[in-house]
Amino acid sequence: MKLYEIPFSTNVERVTLTLAFKGLGAEHVLCDPADRSPIVALSGQELVPVLELDDGTVIADSLVRSGPEKKPGAFTIKLSGVSEIR
Ligand SMILES: N[C@@H](CCC(=O)N[C@@H](CS)C(=O)NCC(=O)O)C(=O)O
């Protein structure tokens, strides 16, 4: 998956930390804050973070929610309520 980001974004850090906590790797795509055209082309809006999953799903928000699962210590994170990454 790819994480589109700009420097010094705390919203990007929230996603970065969550992915690391879950042991999920991501290719970090550093974008120019003065040129949001790649971000807009991908997600239809200009804010980061934008996460592009391997299946092509695009998630444009950093809101991370978690919920318990039956397996001890496991949980599901939901980014934007749009998609889930286990
Ligand atoms: N609700 C969004 C907010 C995203 C947001 O505000 N991102 C900031 C960076 S932390 C941004 O792209 N701001 C525009 C700018 O810096 O020009 C989220 O939680 O991801």
The ligand as an SDF file (V2000), in Angstrom:
LIG
                    3D

 20 19  0  0  0  0  0  0  0  0999 V2000
   -9.6990   15.1310    8.6340 N   0  0  0  0  0  0  0  0  0  0  0  0
   -8.4310   14.9520    7.9350 C   0  0  0  0  0  0  0  0  0  0  0  0
   -7.6440   16.2530    7.9900 C   0  0  0  0  0  0  0  0  0  0  0  0
   -6.4310   16.1670    7.1060 C   0  0  0  0  0  0  0  0  0  0  0  0
   -5.6130   17.4360    7.1640 C   0  0  0  0  0  0  0  0  0  0  0  0
   -6.0510   18.4930    7.6740 O   0  0  0  0  0  0  0  0  0  0  0  0
   -4.3850   17.3130    6.6670 N   0  0  0  0  0  0  0  0  0  0  0  0
   -3.4860   18.4390    6.6720 C   0  0  0  0  0  0  0  0  0  0  0  0
   -2.0690   18.0100    7.0340 C   0  0  0  0  0  0  0  0  0  0  0  0
   -1.9630   17.4320    8.7150 S   0  0  0  0  0  0  0  0  0  0  0  0
   -3.4050   19.0610    5.3150 C   0  0  0  0  0  0  0  0  0  0  0  0
   -3.3110   18.3630    4.3270 O   0  0  0  0  0  0  0  0  0  0  0  0
   -3.4720   20.3950    5.3190 N   0  0  0  0  0  0  0  0  0  0  0  0
   -3.3450   21.1730    4.1210 C   0  0  0  0  0  0  0  0  0  0  0  0
   -2.0610   21.9150    4.0920 C   0  0  0  0  0  0  0  0  0  0  0  0
   -1.2010   21.7180    4.9530 O   0  0  0  0  0  0  0  0  0  0  0  0
   -1.8900   22.7120    3.1530 O   0  0  0  0  0  0  0  0  0  0  0  0
   -7.6630   13.8210    8.5810 C   0  0  0  0  0  0  0  0  0  0  0  0
   -7.8880   13.5180    9.7590 O   0  0  0  0  0  0  0  0  0  0  0  0
   -6.8380   13.2080    7.9170 O   0  0  0  0  0  0  0  0  0  0  0  0
  1  2  1  0
  2  3  1  0
  2 18  1  0
  3  4  1  0
  4  5  1  0
  5  6  2  0
  5  7  1  0
  7  8  1  0
  8  9  1  0
  8 11  1  0
  9 10  1  0
 11 12  2  0
 11 13  1  0
 13 14  1  0
 14 15  1  0
 15 16  2  0
 15 17  1  0
 18 19  2  0
 18 20  1  0
M  END
$$$$
